[in-house]
Amino acid sequence: MTVDTEGKLWVACFDAGKVVRLDPETGKVIRTVKFTCEKITSCCFGGDDFTDLYVTSSKYLMTPAELEATPLAGSVFKVTGLGVRGRKANMFSG
Protein backbone atom coordinates (compact mmCIF):
# COMPACT_ATOMS: atom_id res chain seq x y z
CA MET A 1 0.00 0.00 0.00
CA THR A 2 1.08 3.59 -0.53
CA VAL A 3 -0.23 7.08 0.17
CA ASP A 4 -0.66 10.00 -2.24
CA THR A 5 -0.20 13.71 -1.48
CA GLU A 6 -3.94 14.04 -0.82
CA GLY A 7 -3.65 11.51 2.01
CA LYS A 8 -5.54 8.78 0.15
CA LEU A 9 -4.48 5.14 0.38
CA TRP A 10 -3.63 3.02 -2.66
CA VAL A 11 -3.98 -0.67 -1.80
CA ALA A 12 -2.89 -3.67 -3.88
CA CYS A 13 -5.60 -6.35 -3.80
CA PHE A 14 -4.10 -9.84 -4.03
CA ASP A 15 -6.26 -12.39 -5.88
CA ALA A 16 -8.50 -9.54 -7.05
CA GLY A 17 -6.45 -8.14 -9.94
CA LYS A 18 -6.69 -4.52 -8.89
CA VAL A 19 -5.37 -1.58 -6.93
CA VAL A 20 -7.94 0.57 -5.15
CA ARG A 21 -7.69 4.16 -3.94
CA LEU A 22 -9.43 4.58 -0.60
CA ASP A 23 -10.47 7.57 1.45
CA PRO A 24 -9.12 6.72 4.91
CA GLU A 25 -11.71 8.92 6.62
CA THR A 26 -14.78 7.33 5.04
CA GLY A 27 -13.40 3.91 4.00
CA LYS A 28 -14.95 4.37 0.56
CA VAL A 29 -13.27 3.25 -2.64
CA ILE A 30 -12.59 6.34 -4.77
CA ARG A 31 -10.95 4.66 -7.75
CA THR A 32 -10.10 1.21 -9.05
CA VAL A 33 -7.29 0.30 -11.44
CA LYS A 34 -7.71 -3.20 -12.89
CA PHE A 35 -5.02 -5.50 -14.25
CA THR A 36 -4.95 -8.55 -16.51
CA CYS A 37 -3.57 -10.76 -13.75
CA GLU A 38 -5.06 -11.59 -10.37
CA LYS A 39 -2.15 -11.68 -7.92
CA ILE A 40 -1.36 -7.99 -7.40
CA THR A 41 1.24 -7.74 -4.64
CA SER A 42 2.31 -4.14 -4.06
CA CYS A 43 2.20 -0.58 -5.34
CA CYS A 44 4.25 2.60 -4.95
CA PHE A 45 4.59 5.96 -6.63
CA GLY A 46 7.75 6.83 -8.53
CA GLY A 47 9.18 8.64 -11.50
CA ASP A 48 10.66 12.11 -11.60
CA ASP A 49 7.54 13.75 -10.16
CA PHE A 50 5.96 10.77 -8.36
CA THR A 51 3.00 10.63 -10.77
CA ASP A 52 3.69 7.07 -11.97
CA LEU A 53 2.21 4.20 -9.98
CA TYR A 54 4.35 1.06 -10.09
CA VAL A 55 2.47 -2.16 -9.39
CA THR A 56 3.97 -5.61 -8.86
CA SER A 57 2.30 -8.96 -9.39
CA SER A 58 3.09 -12.60 -8.71
CA LYS A 59 2.94 -15.89 -10.54
CA TYR A 60 3.94 -17.92 -7.49
CA LEU A 61 2.10 -21.26 -7.19
CA MET A 62 0.11 -20.64 -10.38
CA THR A 63 -0.76 -23.69 -12.45
CA PRO A 64 0.37 -23.97 -16.08
CA ALA A 65 -3.24 -23.31 -17.16
CA GLU A 66 -3.42 -20.15 -15.02
CA LEU A 67 -0.09 -18.94 -16.43
CA GLU A 68 -1.31 -19.53 -19.96
CA ALA A 69 -4.50 -17.57 -19.25
CA THR A 70 -2.62 -14.68 -17.60
CA PRO A 71 0.80 -14.41 -19.29
CA LEU A 72 1.59 -11.06 -17.62
CA ALA A 73 1.48 -12.57 -14.13
CA GLY A 74 4.76 -11.79 -12.38
CA SER A 75 5.19 -8.50 -14.23
CA VAL A 76 5.76 -4.99 -12.92
CA PHE A 77 3.26 -2.49 -14.31
CA LYS A 78 3.63 1.28 -14.68
CA VAL A 79 0.35 3.21 -14.49
CA THR A 80 0.37 6.78 -15.78
CA GLY A 81 -2.21 9.54 -16.13
CA LEU A 82 -3.84 9.07 -12.72
CA GLY A 83 -3.94 12.79 -11.97
CA VAL A 84 -2.43 12.34 -8.50
CA ARG A 85 1.07 12.48 -7.08
CA GLY A 86 2.67 10.18 -4.57
CA ARG A 87 4.84 11.10 -1.64
CA LYS A 88 8.56 10.63 -1.41
CA ALA A 89 9.43 7.71 0.86
CA ASN A 90 10.50 8.47 4.41
CA MET A 91 14.09 7.47 5.11
CA PHE A 92 14.94 6.05 8.52
CA SER A 93 18.33 5.44 10.04
CA GLY A 94 18.90 3.31 13.05
CNS distance restraints for C-alpha pairs under 8 A (distance, minus, plus):
assign (resid   1 and name CA) (resid   9 and name CA) 6.83 0.50 0.50
assign (resid   1 and name CA) (resid  10 and name CA) 5.42 0.50 0.50
assign (resid   1 and name CA) (resid  11 and name CA) 4.42 0.50 0.50
assign (resid   1 and name CA) (resid  12 and name CA) 6.08 0.50 0.50
assign (resid   1 and name CA) (resid  42 and name CA) 6.24 0.50 0.50
assign (resid   1 and name CA) (resid  43 and name CA) 5.80 0.50 0.50
assign (resid   1 and name CA) (resid  44 and name CA) 7.02 0.50 0.50
assign (resid   2 and name CA) (resid   9 and name CA) 5.84 0.50 0.50
assign (resid   2 and name CA) (resid  10 and name CA) 5.19 0.50 0.50
assign (resid   2 and name CA) (resid  11 and name CA) 6.73 0.50 0.50
assign (resid   2 and name CA) (resid  43 and name CA) 6.46 0.50 0.50
assign (resid   2 and name CA) (resid  44 and name CA) 5.53 0.50 0.50
assign (resid   2 and name CA) (resid  45 and name CA) 7.43 0.50 0.50
assign (resid   2 and name CA) (resid  86 and name CA) 7.89 0.50 0.50
assign (resid   3 and name CA) (resid   7 and name CA) 5.88 0.50 0.50
assign (resid   3 and name CA) (resid   8 and name CA) 5.58 0.50 0.50
assign (resid   3 and name CA) (resid   9 and name CA) 4.68 0.50 0.50
assign (resid   3 and name CA) (resid  10 and name CA) 6.00 0.50 0.50
assign (resid   3 and name CA) (resid  86 and name CA) 6.36 0.50 0.50
assign (resid   3 and name CA) (resid  87 and name CA) 6.72 0.50 0.50
assign (resid   4 and name CA) (resid   8 and name CA) 5.57 0.50 0.50
assign (resid   4 and name CA) (resid   9 and name CA) 6.72 0.50 0.50
assign (resid   4 and name CA) (resid  10 and name CA) 7.60 0.50 0.50
assign (resid   4 and name CA) (resid  45 and name CA) 7.95 0.50 0.50
assign (resid   4 and name CA) (resid  84 and name CA) 6.92 0.50 0.50
assign (resid   4 and name CA) (resid  85 and name CA) 5.71 0.50 0.50
assign (resid   4 and name CA) (resid  86 and name CA) 4.07 0.50 0.50
assign (resid   4 and name CA) (resid  87 and name CA) 5.64 0.50 0.50
assign (resid   5 and name CA) (resid  84 and name CA) 7.49 0.50 0.50
assign (resid   5 and name CA) (resid  85 and name CA) 5.87 0.50 0.50
assign (resid   5 and name CA) (resid  86 and name CA) 5.49 0.50 0.50
assign (resid   5 and name CA) (resid  87 and name CA) 5.67 0.50 0.50
assign (resid   7 and name CA) (resid  23 and name CA) 7.90 0.50 0.50
assign (resid   7 and name CA) (resid  24 and name CA) 7.83 0.50 0.50
assign (resid   8 and name CA) (resid  21 and name CA) 6.54 0.50 0.50
assign (resid   8 and name CA) (resid  22 and name CA) 5.78 0.50 0.50
assign (resid   8 and name CA) (resid  23 and name CA) 5.24 0.50 0.50
assign (resid   8 and name CA) (resid  24 and name CA) 6.30 0.50 0.50
assign (resid   9 and name CA) (resid  20 and name CA) 7.96 0.50 0.50
assign (resid   9 and name CA) (resid  21 and name CA) 5.48 0.50 0.50
assign (resid   9 and name CA) (resid  22 and name CA) 5.08 0.50 0.50
assign (resid   9 and name CA) (resid  23 and name CA) 6.55 0.50 0.50
assign (resid   9 and name CA) (resid  24 and name CA) 6.67 0.50 0.50
assign (resid  10 and name CA) (resid  19 and name CA) 6.51 0.50 0.50
assign (resid  10 and name CA) (resid  20 and name CA) 5.55 0.50 0.50
assign (resid  10 and name CA) (resid  21 and name CA) 4.41 0.50 0.50
assign (resid  10 and name CA) (resid  22 and name CA) 6.35 0.50 0.50
assign (resid  10 and name CA) (resid  43 and name CA) 7.35 0.50 0.50
assign (resid  11 and name CA) (resid  19 and name CA) 5.39 0.50 0.50
assign (resid  11 and name CA) (resid  20 and name CA) 5.34 0.50 0.50
assign (resid  11 and name CA) (resid  21 and name CA) 6.46 0.50 0.50
assign (resid  11 and name CA) (resid  22 and name CA) 7.66 0.50 0.50
assign (resid  11 and name CA) (resid  42 and name CA) 7.53 0.50 0.50
assign (resid  11 and name CA) (resid  43 and name CA) 7.12 0.50 0.50
assign (resid  12 and name CA) (resid  18 and name CA) 6.34 0.50 0.50
assign (resid  12 and name CA) (resid  19 and name CA) 4.45 0.50 0.50
assign (resid  12 and name CA) (resid  20 and name CA) 6.72 0.50 0.50
assign (resid  12 and name CA) (resid  40 and name CA) 5.78 0.50 0.50
assign (resid  12 and name CA) (resid  41 and name CA) 5.85 0.50 0.50
assign (resid  12 and name CA) (resid  42 and name CA) 5.23 0.50 0.50
assign (resid  12 and name CA) (resid  43 and name CA) 6.13 0.50 0.50
assign (resid  12 and name CA) (resid  55 and name CA) 7.84 0.50 0.50
assign (resid  13 and name CA) (resid  17 and name CA) 6.46 0.50 0.50
assign (resid  13 and name CA) (resid  18 and name CA) 5.53 0.50 0.50
assign (resid  13 and name CA) (resid  19 and name CA) 5.71 0.50 0.50
assign (resid  13 and name CA) (resid  20 and name CA) 7.44 0.50 0.50
assign (resid  13 and name CA) (resid  39 and name CA) 7.57 0.50 0.50
assign (resid  13 and name CA) (resid  40 and name CA) 5.81 0.50 0.50
assign (resid  13 and name CA) (resid  41 and name CA) 7.03 0.50 0.50
assign (resid  14 and name CA) (resid  18 and name CA) 7.67 0.50 0.50
assign (resid  14 and name CA) (resid  38 and name CA) 6.65 0.50 0.50
assign (resid  14 and name CA) (resid  39 and name CA) 4.73 0.50 0.50
assign (resid  14 and name CA) (resid  40 and name CA) 4.72 0.50 0.50
assign (resid  14 and name CA) (resid  41 and name CA) 5.77 0.50 0.50
assign (resid  15 and name CA) (resid  38 and name CA) 4.72 0.50 0.50
assign (resid  15 and name CA) (resid  39 and name CA) 4.65 0.50 0.50
assign (resid  15 and name CA) (resid  40 and name CA) 6.76 0.50 0.50
assign (resid  16 and name CA) (resid  38 and name CA) 5.20 0.50 0.50
assign (resid  16 and name CA) (resid  39 and name CA) 6.76 0.50 0.50
assign (resid  16 and name CA) (resid  40 and name CA) 7.31 0.50 0.50
assign (resid  17 and name CA) (resid  34 and name CA) 5.89 0.50 0.50
assign (resid  17 and name CA) (resid  35 and name CA) 5.25 0.50 0.50
assign (resid  17 and name CA) (resid  36 and name CA) 6.75 0.50 0.50
assign (resid  17 and name CA) (resid  37 and name CA) 5.45 0.50 0.50
assign (resid  17 and name CA) (resid  38 and name CA) 3.75 0.50 0.50
assign (resid  17 and name CA) (resid  39 and name CA) 5.93 0.50 0.50
assign (resid  17 and name CA) (resid  40 and name CA) 5.69 0.50 0.50
assign (resid  18 and name CA) (resid  32 and name CA) 6.67 0.50 0.50
assign (resid  18 and name CA) (resid  33 and name CA) 5.48 0.50 0.50
assign (resid  18 and name CA) (resid  34 and name CA) 4.33 0.50 0.50
assign (resid  18 and name CA) (resid  35 and name CA) 5.69 0.50 0.50
assign (resid  18 and name CA) (resid  38 and name CA) 7.41 0.50 0.50
assign (resid  18 and name CA) (resid  40 and name CA) 6.53 0.50 0.50
assign (resid  19 and name CA) (resid  32 and name CA) 5.89 0.50 0.50
assign (resid  19 and name CA) (resid  33 and name CA) 5.25 0.50 0.50
assign (resid  19 and name CA) (resid  34 and name CA) 6.61 0.50 0.50
assign (resid  19 and name CA) (resid  40 and name CA) 7.58 0.50 0.50
assign (resid  19 and name CA) (resid  43 and name CA) 7.80 0.50 0.50
assign (resid  20 and name CA) (resid  29 and name CA) 6.47 0.50 0.50
assign (resid  20 and name CA) (resid  30 and name CA) 7.42 0.50 0.50
assign (resid  20 and name CA) (resid  31 and name CA) 5.70 0.50 0.50
assign (resid  20 and name CA) (resid  32 and name CA) 4.50 0.50 0.50
assign (resid  20 and name CA) (resid  33 and name CA) 6.32 0.50 0.50
assign (resid  21 and name CA) (resid  29 and name CA) 5.80 0.50 0.50
assign (resid  21 and name CA) (resid  30 and name CA) 5.43 0.50 0.50
assign (resid  21 and name CA) (resid  31 and name CA) 5.04 0.50 0.50
assign (resid  21 and name CA) (resid  32 and name CA) 6.37 0.50 0.50
assign (resid  22 and name CA) (resid  27 and name CA) 6.11 0.50 0.50
assign (resid  22 and name CA) (resid  28 and name CA) 5.64 0.50 0.50
assign (resid  22 and name CA) (resid  29 and name CA) 4.55 0.50 0.50
assign (resid  22 and name CA) (resid  30 and name CA) 5.52 0.50 0.50
assign (resid  22 and name CA) (resid  31 and name CA) 7.31 0.50 0.50
assign (resid  23 and name CA) (resid  27 and name CA) 5.34 0.50 0.50
assign (resid  23 and name CA) (resid  28 and name CA) 5.58 0.50 0.50
assign (resid  23 and name CA) (resid  29 and name CA) 6.57 0.50 0.50
assign (resid  23 and name CA) (resid  30 and name CA) 6.68 0.50 0.50
assign (resid  24 and name CA) (resid  28 and name CA) 7.65 0.50 0.50
assign (resid  36 and name CA) (resid  70 and name CA) 6.65 0.50 0.50
assign (resid  36 and name CA) (resid  72 and name CA) 7.09 0.50 0.50
assign (resid  36 and name CA) (resid  73 and name CA) 7.95 0.50 0.50
assign (resid  37 and name CA) (resid  57 and name CA) 7.54 0.50 0.50
assign (resid  37 and name CA) (resid  70 and name CA) 5.57 0.50 0.50
assign (resid  37 and name CA) (resid  71 and name CA) 7.94 0.50 0.50
assign (resid  37 and name CA) (resid  72 and name CA) 6.46 0.50 0.50
assign (resid  37 and name CA) (resid  73 and name CA) 5.38 0.50 0.50
assign (resid  38 and name CA) (resid  57 and name CA) 7.88 0.50 0.50
assign (resid  38 and name CA) (resid  73 and name CA) 7.61 0.50 0.50
assign (resid  39 and name CA) (resid  57 and name CA) 5.42 0.50 0.50
assign (resid  39 and name CA) (resid  58 and name CA) 5.38 0.50 0.50
assign (resid  39 and name CA) (resid  59 and name CA) 7.10 0.50 0.50
assign (resid  39 and name CA) (resid  73 and name CA) 7.25 0.50 0.50
assign (resid  40 and name CA) (resid  55 and name CA) 7.26 0.50 0.50
assign (resid  40 and name CA) (resid  56 and name CA) 6.02 0.50 0.50
assign (resid  40 and name CA) (resid  57 and name CA) 4.28 0.50 0.50
assign (resid  40 and name CA) (resid  58 and name CA) 6.54 0.50 0.50
assign (resid  41 and name CA) (resid  55 and name CA) 7.43 0.50 0.50
assign (resid  41 and name CA) (resid  56 and name CA) 5.46 0.50 0.50
assign (resid  41 and name CA) (resid  57 and name CA) 5.02 0.50 0.50
assign (resid  41 and name CA) (resid  58 and name CA) 6.60 0.50 0.50
assign (resid  42 and name CA) (resid  55 and name CA) 5.69 0.50 0.50
assign (resid  42 and name CA) (resid  56 and name CA) 5.29 0.50 0.50
assign (resid  42 and name CA) (resid  57 and name CA) 7.19 0.50 0.50
assign (resid  43 and name CA) (resid  53 and name CA) 6.66 0.50 0.50
assign (resid  43 and name CA) (resid  54 and name CA) 5.47 0.50 0.50
assign (resid  43 and name CA) (resid  55 and name CA) 4.36 0.50 0.50
assign (resid  43 and name CA) (resid  56 and name CA) 6.39 0.50 0.50
assign (resid  44 and name CA) (resid  53 and name CA) 5.66 0.50 0.50
assign (resid  44 and name CA) (resid  54 and name CA) 5.37 0.50 0.50
assign (resid  44 and name CA) (resid  55 and name CA) 6.75 0.50 0.50
assign (resid  44 and name CA) (resid  86 and name CA) 7.75 0.50 0.50
assign (resid  45 and name CA) (resid  50 and name CA) 5.29 0.50 0.50
assign (resid  45 and name CA) (resid  51 and name CA) 6.43 0.50 0.50
assign (resid  45 and name CA) (resid  52 and name CA) 5.52 0.50 0.50
assign (resid  45 and name CA) (resid  53 and name CA) 4.47 0.50 0.50
assign (resid  45 and name CA) (resid  54 and name CA) 6.01 0.50 0.50
assign (resid  45 and name CA) (resid  85 and name CA) 7.42 0.50 0.50
assign (resid  45 and name CA) (resid  86 and name CA) 5.07 0.50 0.50
assign (resid  45 and name CA) (resid  87 and name CA) 7.17 0.50 0.50
assign (resid  46 and name CA) (resid  50 and name CA) 4.32 0.50 0.50
assign (resid  46 and name CA) (resid  51 and name CA) 6.48 0.50 0.50
assign (resid  46 and name CA) (resid  52 and name CA) 5.32 0.50 0.50
assign (resid  46 and name CA) (resid  53 and name CA) 6.30 0.50 0.50
assign (resid  46 and name CA) (resid  54 and name CA) 6.88 0.50 0.50
assign (resid  46 and name CA) (resid  86 and name CA) 7.26 0.50 0.50
assign (resid  47 and name CA) (resid  51 and name CA) 6.53 0.50 0.50
assign (resid  47 and name CA) (resid  52 and name CA) 5.73 0.50 0.50
assign (resid  49 and name CA) (resid  85 and name CA) 7.28 0.50 0.50
assign (resid  50 and name CA) (resid  85 and name CA) 5.34 0.50 0.50
assign (resid  50 and name CA) (resid  86 and name CA) 5.06 0.50 0.50
assign (resid  50 and name CA) (resid  87 and name CA) 6.83 0.50 0.50
assign (resid  50 and name CA) (resid  88 and name CA) 7.43 0.50 0.50
assign (resid  51 and name CA) (resid  80 and name CA) 6.84 0.50 0.50
assign (resid  51 and name CA) (resid  81 and name CA) 7.55 0.50 0.50
assign (resid  51 and name CA) (resid  82 and name CA) 7.28 0.50 0.50
assign (resid  51 and name CA) (resid  83 and name CA) 7.36 0.50 0.50
assign (resid  51 and name CA) (resid  84 and name CA) 6.12 0.50 0.50
assign (resid  51 and name CA) (resid  85 and name CA) 4.56 0.50 0.50
assign (resid  51 and name CA) (resid  86 and name CA) 6.23 0.50 0.50
assign (resid  52 and name CA) (resid  78 and name CA) 6.40 0.50 0.50
assign (resid  52 and name CA) (resid  79 and name CA) 5.70 0.50 0.50
assign (resid  52 and name CA) (resid  80 and name CA) 5.06 0.50 0.50
assign (resid  52 and name CA) (resid  81 and name CA) 7.62 0.50 0.50
assign (resid  52 and name CA) (resid  82 and name CA) 7.82 0.50 0.50
assign (resid  52 and name CA) (resid  85 and name CA) 7.74 0.50 0.50
assign (resid  53 and name CA) (resid  78 and name CA) 5.71 0.50 0.50
assign (resid  53 and name CA) (resid  79 and name CA) 4.98 0.50 0.50
assign (resid  53 and name CA) (resid  80 and name CA) 6.61 0.50 0.50
assign (resid  54 and name CA) (resid  76 and name CA) 6.83 0.50 0.50
assign (resid  54 and name CA) (resid  77 and name CA) 5.62 0.50 0.50
assign (resid  54 and name CA) (resid  78 and name CA) 4.65 0.50 0.50
assign (resid  54 and name CA) (resid  79 and name CA) 6.32 0.50 0.50
assign (resid  55 and name CA) (resid  76 and name CA) 5.59 0.50 0.50
assign (resid  55 and name CA) (resid  77 and name CA) 4.99 0.50 0.50
assign (resid  55 and name CA) (resid  78 and name CA) 6.42 0.50 0.50
assign (resid  55 and name CA) (resid  79 and name CA) 7.70 0.50 0.50
assign (resid  56 and name CA) (resid  74 and name CA) 7.15 0.50 0.50
assign (resid  56 and name CA) (resid  75 and name CA) 6.22 0.50 0.50
assign (resid  56 and name CA) (resid  76 and name CA) 4.48 0.50 0.50
assign (resid  56 and name CA) (resid  77 and name CA) 6.33 0.50 0.50
assign (resid  57 and name CA) (resid  73 and name CA) 6.01 0.50 0.50
assign (resid  57 and name CA) (resid  74 and name CA) 4.79 0.50 0.50
assign (resid  57 and name CA) (resid  75 and name CA) 5.65 0.50 0.50
assign (resid  57 and name CA) (resid  76 and name CA) 6.33 0.50 0.50
assign (resid  58 and name CA) (resid  73 and name CA) 5.66 0.50 0.50
assign (resid  58 and name CA) (resid  74 and name CA) 4.11 0.50 0.50
assign (resid  58 and name CA) (resid  75 and name CA) 7.19 0.50 0.50
assign (resid  59 and name CA) (resid  67 and name CA) 7.30 0.50 0.50
assign (resid  59 and name CA) (resid  73 and name CA) 5.10 0.50 0.50
assign (resid  59 and name CA) (resid  74 and name CA) 4.85 0.50 0.50
assign (resid  60 and name CA) (resid  74 and name CA) 7.89 0.50 0.50
assign (resid  62 and name CA) (resid  66 and name CA) 5.85 0.50 0.50
assign (resid  62 and name CA) (resid  67 and name CA) 6.28 0.50 0.50
assign (resid  63 and name CA) (resid  67 and name CA) 6.23 0.50 0.50
assign (resid  64 and name CA) (resid  68 and name CA) 6.13 0.50 0.50
assign (resid  65 and name CA) (resid  69 and name CA) 6.23 0.50 0.50
assign (resid  66 and name CA) (resid  70 and name CA) 6.11 0.50 0.50
assign (resid  67 and name CA) (resid  71 and name CA) 5.43 0.50 0.50
assign (resid  67 and name CA) (resid  73 and name CA) 6.95 0.50 0.50
